[in-house]
Amino acid sequence: MTKVKNKGPLLLLKGMAMGAADVVPGVSGGTVAFITGIYDELIDSLKSLSPEKLLVLKREGFARFWEAINGTFLVTLFGGILLSVFSMAKGISHLLETYPLLLWSFFFGLILVSAFLMKRRVEAWKPALFFWLILGTAFGVMVTELSPSNLPGTPLFLFMGGAIAICAMVLPGISGSFMLLIMGLYAVVIDAVRSVDIATLSYFAVGCGIGLLLFSRLISWLLHHFHDVMTAFLIGLMFGSLNKIWPWKQNVEVVVTESGKVKPLIQNNLLPWDFERLTGEPSMLSQSVAMMIGACAMVLLIDYIARKFGAE
């Protein structure tokens, strides 16, 4: 297992960034893991959580077991994710409702520049890899164009929703929150987080746990056996997700939640000047472009620091 050098507070902050991204329908925590250079270790660490490790605990003791599952890494990272989800759910929701154009512009710039930077993870760009890049992009766009359904918040569907959402969360470019929105379970889960509904969260968490353990093994195997192909596909997913994150949209179909809030279900992407003409709202073009540039600059700075000090 390849382990990153940065631990402790920096790893906690990366977990918090993943958690904040996972709250937003359209942004993937897996993308943040990919950007910050911990994706491979995350997948390998999740893969290591297998029943066989219980034998290590029994035969060699807790210290060896903890090392075998990369326990410090997982606890720190997921501690940051949970801290962020429970502390930022309201704040992120408020920003989405109050400053949607600026927030989406920031994420658009962040993912766009990150996708270009990730090309360095491919050892040699052969012509065949561009096929997988295009395939990943097409798949990402297809996912963002899925028609929403309205599944009931029963234990079975919460379990299934958790399994599907967590699989999406570990893929850069595919948002677990967006998959919940597509299934009609996003409002149910967010309300459960806000109200700390233990029963609802338990069904969802069990689905997440099982889905994560199974799916991480597949991703780990693909990364180890087809690293460049898989990386090209994941970069394509990031490009494809930009279809969902494009800031200027027109609502085609909306849903009213139990709390009376209007949530978009189906949206069309618009050019900024068409956005103003069709919606009657200001495009905030200069401010939005500034947010995109700021996000790009932030990622480039983080990348420079990581390479200079060997954080990756």
RODO-2510 file (C-alpha; in nm, 4 decimals, decimal comma):
residues 312
     n   res          X          Y          Z
     1     m     0,0000     0,0000     0,0000
     2     t     0,1371     0,3407    -0,0996
     3     k     0,1089     0,5770     0,1936
     4     v     0,1184     0,9551     0,1818
     5     k     0,3606     1,1391     0,4087
     6     n     0,1185     1,3942     0,5470
     7     k    -0,0846     1,2822     0,8476
     8     g    -0,2582     1,4378     1,1452
     9     p    -0,4141     1,7830     1,1032
    10     l    -0,3483     1,8000     0,7271
    11     l    -0,5176     1,4654     0,6688
    12     l    -0,8077     1,5746     0,8906
    13     l    -0,8474     1,8870     0,6756
    14     k    -0,8516     1,6721     0,3606
    15     g    -1,1271     1,4620     0,5184
    16     m    -1,3228     1,7767     0,6010
    17     a    -1,2843     1,8926     0,2397
    18     m    -1,4177     1,5555     0,1221
    19     g    -1,7124     1,5823     0,3593
    20     a    -1,7949     1,9355     0,2445
    21     a    -1,7846     1,8205    -0,1181
    22     d    -2,0080     1,5216    -0,0465
    23     v    -2,2794     1,7496     0,0922
    24     v    -2,3100     1,9268    -0,2456
    25     p    -2,5160     1,7393    -0,5112
    26     g    -2,2772     1,7368    -0,8059
    27     v    -1,9397     1,7420    -0,6302
    28     s    -1,7681     1,4177    -0,5289
    29     g    -1,5606     1,3547    -0,2202
    30     g    -1,3653     1,1143    -0,4384
    31     t    -1,2652     1,4107    -0,6531
    32     v    -1,1154     1,5836    -0,3485
    33     a    -0,9287     1,2637    -0,2552
    34     f    -0,7971     1,2462    -0,6112
    35     i    -0,6942     1,6131    -0,6091
    36     t    -0,5160     1,5933    -0,2725
    37     g    -0,3175     1,2811    -0,3600
    38     i    -0,4712     1,0359    -0,1129
    39     y    -0,7026     0,8478    -0,3501
    40     d    -0,4878     0,5360    -0,3984
    41     e    -0,4171     0,5023    -0,0276
    42     l    -0,7844     0,5542     0,0559
    43     i    -0,8940     0,2770    -0,1809
    44     d    -0,6212     0,0372    -0,0640
    45     s    -0,6999     0,1103     0,3010
    46     l    -1,0702     0,0405     0,2487
    47     k    -0,9813    -0,2799     0,0664
    48     s    -0,7765    -0,3908     0,3677
    49     l    -1,0909    -0,3928     0,5851
    50     s    -1,1605    -0,7629     0,5388
    51     p    -1,2591    -1,0501     0,7730
    52     e    -0,9074    -1,1905     0,7330
    53     k    -0,7742    -0,8970     0,9344
    54     l    -0,9581    -1,0332     1,2394
    55     l    -0,7141    -1,3240     1,2318
    56     v    -0,4298    -1,0723     1,2478
    57     l    -0,5958    -0,9191     1,5542
    58     k    -0,6261    -1,2590     1,7197
    59     r    -0,2763    -1,3865     1,6363
    60     e    -0,0579    -1,0742     1,6382
    61     g    -0,2440    -0,8278     1,8589
    62     f    -0,4139    -0,4922     1,8191
    63     a    -0,1042    -0,2920     1,7180
    64     r    -0,0324    -0,5159     1,4181
    65     f    -0,4033    -0,5229     1,3263
    66     w    -0,4218    -0,1414     1,3397
    67     e    -0,1188    -0,1142     1,1137
    68     a    -0,2566    -0,3753     0,8722
    69     i    -0,5793    -0,1803     0,8161
    70     n    -0,4004     0,1586     0,8129
    71     g    -0,6244     0,2521     1,1031
    72     t    -0,4801     0,5939     1,1851
    73     f    -0,5254     0,7069     0,8244
    74     l    -0,8867     0,5842     0,8044
    75     v    -0,9962     0,7154     1,1451
    76     t    -0,8410     1,0573     1,0838
    77     l    -0,9805     1,0890     0,7320
    78     f    -1,3323     0,9684     0,8111
    79     g    -1,3317     1,1705     1,1312
    80     g    -1,2762     1,4773     0,9150
    81     i    -1,5503     1,3691     0,6734
    82     l    -1,8069     1,3156     0,9507
    83     l    -1,7065     1,6366     1,1285
    84     s    -1,7546     1,8274     0,8062
    85     v    -2,0859     1,6637     0,7132
    86     f    -2,2441     1,7293     1,0522
    87     s    -2,1002     2,0794     1,0952
    88     m    -2,1251     2,2080     0,7383
    89     a    -2,4524     2,0587     0,6119
    90     k    -2,6475     2,3695     0,7070
    91     g    -2,3772     2,6092     0,5897
    92     i    -2,3329     2,4458     0,2496
    93     s    -2,7103     2,4291     0,2013
    94     h    -2,7331     2,7999     0,2878
    95     l    -2,4608     2,8900     0,0363
    96     l    -2,6311     2,6831    -0,2337
    97     e    -2,9551     2,8690    -0,1742
    98     t    -2,8054     3,2178    -0,1264
    99     y    -2,5032     3,2268    -0,3604
   100     p    -2,5546     2,9351    -0,6029
   101     l    -2,3753     3,0924    -0,9006
   102     l    -2,0647     3,1759    -0,6999
   103     l    -2,0481     2,8380    -0,5244
   104     w    -2,0987     2,6379    -0,8447
   105     s    -1,8398     2,8584    -1,0205
   106     f    -1,5878     2,7830    -0,7478
   107     f    -1,6420     2,4084    -0,7773
   108     f    -1,6359     2,4289    -1,1580
   109     g    -1,2927     2,5930    -1,1546
   110     l    -1,1666     2,3552    -0,8885
   111     i    -1,2621     2,0403    -1,0788
   112     l    -1,1604     2,1740    -1,4213
   113     v    -0,8023     2,2574    -1,3230
   114     s    -0,7750     1,9422    -1,1121
   115     a    -0,8719     1,7226    -1,4067
   116     f    -0,5903     1,8756    -1,6116
   117     l    -0,3410     1,8313    -1,3275
   118     m    -0,4377     1,4669    -1,2813
   119     k    -0,2959     1,3826    -1,6245
   120     r     0,0430     1,3583    -1,4513
   121     r    -0,0768     1,0425    -1,2773
   122     v    -0,0698     0,8603    -1,6107
   123     e     0,2801     0,7310    -1,6780
   124     a     0,2543     0,7452    -2,0585
   125     w    -0,0364     0,8859    -2,2614
   126     k    -0,0798     0,6285    -2,5369
   127     p    -0,3502     0,6691    -2,8047
   128     a    -0,5626     0,3912    -2,6504
   129     l    -0,5878     0,5849    -2,3232
   130     f    -0,7741     0,8662    -2,4965
   131     f    -1,0531     0,6162    -2,5680
   132     w    -1,0900     0,5554    -2,1932
   133     l    -1,0718     0,9291    -2,1263
   134     i    -1,3560     0,9914    -2,3726
   135     l    -1,5518     0,6930    -2,2362
   136     g    -1,5185     0,8255    -1,8810
   137     t    -1,6316     1,1709    -1,9933
   138     a    -1,9333     1,0267    -2,1739
   139     f    -2,0253     0,8129    -1,8731
   140     g    -1,9958     1,1147    -1,6427
   141     v    -2,2239     1,3210    -1,8661
   142     m    -2,4736     1,0326    -1,8896
   143     v    -2,4936     1,0027    -1,5102
   144     t    -2,5590     1,3767    -1,4736
   145     e    -2,8455     1,3491    -1,7249
   146     l    -3,0299     1,0700    -1,5417
   147     s    -3,3980     1,1346    -1,4806
   148     p    -3,4854     1,1578    -1,1103
   149     s    -3,7146     0,9121    -0,9345
   150     n    -3,8903     0,9374    -0,6001
   151     l    -3,8045     0,6373    -0,3823
   152     p    -3,9672     0,6157    -0,0375
   153     g    -3,7444     0,6582     0,2674
   154     t    -3,8006     0,3026     0,3911
   155     p    -3,5202     0,1023     0,5574
   156     l    -3,4674    -0,1080     0,2428
   157     f    -3,4350     0,1900     0,0092
   158     l    -3,2184     0,3798     0,2590
   159     f    -2,9867     0,0782     0,2688
   160     m    -2,9790     0,0532    -0,1114
   161     g    -2,9381     0,4302    -0,1448
   162     g    -2,6448     0,4268     0,0954
   163     a    -2,4702     0,1491    -0,0982
   164     i    -2,5155     0,3260    -0,4328
   165     a    -2,4273     0,6719    -0,3004
   166     i    -2,1066     0,5591    -0,1308
   167     c    -1,9920     0,3855    -0,4491
   168     a    -2,0431     0,7147    -0,6314
   169     m    -1,8649     0,9080    -0,3576
   170     v    -1,5393     0,7159    -0,4054
   171     l    -1,5422     0,7798    -0,7813
   172     p    -1,3984     1,1180    -0,8815
   173     g    -1,6572     1,3095    -1,0809
   174     i    -1,9662     1,1214    -0,9641
   175     s    -2,1377     1,2756    -0,6649
   176     g    -2,2956     1,0563    -0,4012
   177     s    -2,5251     1,3443    -0,3065
   178     f    -2,6337     1,3748    -0,6686
   179     m    -2,7149     1,0031    -0,6820
   180     l    -2,9278     1,0471    -0,3698
   181     l    -3,1022     1,3384    -0,5416
   182     i    -3,1657     1,1202    -0,8476
   183     m    -3,3144     0,8469    -0,6259
   184     g    -3,5266     1,0994    -0,4362
   185     l    -3,3505     1,0292    -0,1047
   186     y    -3,1328     1,3407    -0,0711
   187     a    -3,3843     1,5416     0,1335
   188     v    -3,4534     1,2397     0,3580
   189     v    -3,0840     1,1901     0,4391
   190     i    -3,0018     1,5614     0,4822
   191     d    -3,3028     1,6064     0,7136
   192     a    -3,1851     1,3023     0,9116
   193     v    -2,8380     1,4561     0,9452
   194     r    -2,9801     1,7897     1,0582
   195     s    -3,2134     1,6303     1,3152
   196     v    -2,9682     1,3511     1,4102
   197     d    -3,2280     1,0841     1,3286
   198     i    -3,0309     0,7802     1,4459
   199     a    -3,2697     0,5194     1,3018
   200     t    -3,2704     0,6663     0,9507
   201     l    -2,8964     0,7282     0,9550
   202     s    -2,8294     0,3727     1,0764
   203     y    -3,0003     0,2090     0,7776
   204     f    -2,8191     0,4462     0,5454
   205     a    -2,4832     0,3917     0,7190
   206     v    -2,5060     0,0119     0,6980
   207     g    -2,5678     0,0389     0,3226
   208     c    -2,2719     0,2770     0,2924
   209     g    -2,0453     0,0418     0,4839
   210     i    -2,1270    -0,2678     0,2824
   211     g    -2,1158    -0,0840    -0,0507
   212     l    -1,7848     0,0778     0,0392
   213     l    -1,6147    -0,2471     0,1403
   214     l    -1,7246    -0,4291    -0,1753
   215     f    -1,6701    -0,1497    -0,4283
   216     s    -1,3303    -0,0452    -0,2903
   217     r    -1,1938    -0,3937    -0,3609
   218     l    -1,2950    -0,3649    -0,7268
   219     i    -1,1450    -0,0161    -0,7657
   220     s    -0,8244    -0,1215    -0,5899
   221     w    -0,7834    -0,4220    -0,8203
   222     l    -0,8388    -0,2068    -1,1289
   223     l    -0,5901     0,0572    -1,0121
   224     h    -0,3220    -0,2023    -0,9433
   225     h    -0,3717    -0,3996    -1,2665
   226     f    -0,4788    -0,1242    -1,5105
   227     h    -0,3488     0,1923    -1,3460
   228     d    -0,3186     0,4181    -1,6507
   229     v    -0,6462     0,2994    -1,8049
   230     m    -0,8343     0,3461    -1,4788
   231     t    -0,6765     0,6856    -1,4155
   232     a    -0,7673     0,8069    -1,7652
   233     f    -1,1254     0,6881    -1,7094
   234     l    -1,1442     0,8664    -1,3714
   235     i    -1,0112     1,1888    -1,5235
   236     g    -1,2837     1,1554    -1,7870
   237     l    -1,5429     1,1245    -1,5098
   238     m    -1,4200     1,4547    -1,3687
   239     f    -1,4582     1,6237    -1,7073
   240     g    -1,8044     1,4694    -1,7492
   241     s    -1,9178     1,5940    -1,4092
   242     l    -1,8660     1,9537    -1,5266
   243     n    -2,1980     1,9136    -1,7099
   244     k    -2,3708     1,9049    -1,3713
   245     i    -2,1542     2,1734    -1,2082
   246     w    -2,1939     2,4379    -1,4830
   247     p    -2,3189     2,7406    -1,2860
   248     w    -2,5792     2,8906    -1,5230
   249     k    -2,8864     2,6688    -1,5359
   250     q    -3,2586     2,6932    -1,5989
   251     n    -3,4930     2,4780    -1,3934
   252     v    -3,7094     2,2549    -1,6106
   253     e    -3,8664     2,0520    -1,3312
   254     v    -3,8670     2,1195    -0,9563
   255     v    -3,9973     1,9524    -0,6435
   256     v    -4,1280     2,1125    -0,3249
   257     t    -3,9953     1,9476    -0,0087
   258     e    -4,1956     1,8919     0,3095
   259     s    -4,0362     2,2063     0,4539
   260     g    -4,1681     2,4096     0,1593
   261     k    -3,8330     2,4584    -0,0164
   262     v    -3,8132     2,4302    -0,3944
   263     k    -3,5471     2,1873    -0,5161
   264     p    -3,4510     2,1531    -0,8852
   265     l    -3,4851     1,8077    -1,0392
   266     i    -3,4139     1,8663    -1,4083
   267     q    -3,2071     2,1612    -1,5349
   268     n    -3,0725     2,2873    -1,8665
   269     n    -2,7295     2,4487    -1,8996
   270     l    -2,7306     2,8024    -2,0371
   271     l    -2,4752     3,0559    -2,1496
   272     p    -2,4492     3,3478    -1,9032
   273     w    -2,6276     3,5963    -2,1328
   274     d    -2,9045     3,3442    -2,2069
   275     f    -2,9361     3,2861    -1,8326
   276     e    -3,0143     3,6529    -1,7768
   277     r    -3,2598     3,6640    -2,0654
   278     l    -3,4509     3,3453    -1,9794
   279     t    -3,4505     3,3592    -1,5990
   280     g    -3,4513     3,7364    -1,5442
   281     e    -3,1726     3,6966    -1,2872
   282     p    -2,8242     3,8530    -1,3052
   283     s    -2,5545     3,6200    -1,4361
   284     m    -2,2887     3,7640    -1,2010
   285     l    -2,0438     3,6811    -1,4785
   286     s    -1,7439     3,8766    -1,3511
   287     q    -1,7859     3,7511    -0,9934
   288     s    -1,8365     3,3929    -1,1133
   289     v    -1,5289     3,4021    -1,3355
   290     a    -1,3340     3,5440    -1,0416
   291     m    -1,4465     3,2485    -0,8284
   292     m    -1,3376     3,0052    -1,1019
   293     i    -0,9965     3,1714    -1,1262
   294     g    -0,9654     3,1739    -0,7474
   295     a    -1,0416     2,8023    -0,7320
   296     c    -0,7861     2,7301    -1,0052
   297     a    -0,5238     2,9365    -0,8221
   298     m    -0,5967     2,7570    -0,4953
   299     v    -0,5545     2,4114    -0,6538
   300     l    -0,2337     2,5157    -0,8305
   301     l    -0,0951     2,6503    -0,5022
   302     i    -0,1839     2,3314    -0,3164
   303     d    -0,0279     2,1258    -0,5944
   304     y     0,2911     2,3348    -0,5842
   305     i     0,3217     2,3005    -0,2050
   306     a     0,2524     1,9264    -0,2229
   307     r     0,5236     1,8689    -0,4844
   308     k     0,7747     2,1020    -0,3178
   309     f     0,7452     1,9485     0,0272
   310     g     0,6699     1,5929    -0,0858
   311     a     0,3222     1,5789     0,0651
   312     e     0,1981     1,3415    -0,2015
***
